[in-house]
Amino acid sequence: MFVAEKIGSDDCAKWIGFLDFLGGGLIFSAFGAWTLRKKIRERDGIDGDEFEDCCLSFCCFECVQCQHANYVQVDN
């Protein structure tokens, strides 16, 4: 949620990871990370595509979370 607030995301994507506590098994968190990654890329004109965002979010979730956190720290 911290990253979503920092980039100005005000939709349900910042809360979707909460569904994993109800038995989602990281699927919802990965979907939320994919959405945030796409928004950051589109907002700041970073090269990439949705397929790459999807693969990275679902296959290397921890790496994507680190990238989000580092990006938000540098963005300040």
Beta strands, then each sheet from edge to edge (+ up, - down):
end
